[in-house]
Amino acid sequence: MDHLQHPNPAVREAAIRGLGDAGHQDETLVALLSFLADPDPDVVETAVEALSRADLSTHRELVAEALDTDRQS
């Protein structure tokens, strides 16, 4: 999980891919959703791709919170 905070965006992207392959438990989804606010657009795209493979139907509140731009600064 240390790689998720790495300063190099390519390392974060690789870590996100690994998370996406690991399954979609609550903690994994929260971590993936947090990358929607990453400053690097390639990291965001990788997170979106990983999330697109997840069943988010039971996690609608988490997704709504992550997408609520009024709450993010």
Steps between C-alpha positions, in 0.01 A plus 500: 500500500800733536513527123159667497660809654813493285605836349544343155163479318605188307557316828156610626346377173661158541381482860146587390507225237606258772213612720257457215621145444481419871121519520253762605458493872394815685857611579609446141209701365566784743864508390409495131241773546755720675709504182226679310644815660863425412679794334633277220240432226657164411459383860137610494445314172653183647272528803196547278596192298537293818168629634327423172566132565351515851144433604419831663129439544537428872737794551296786357555725803878463476492582129271800554730638771806459278330675212360785710730780386356741757662296776841474334745786523 
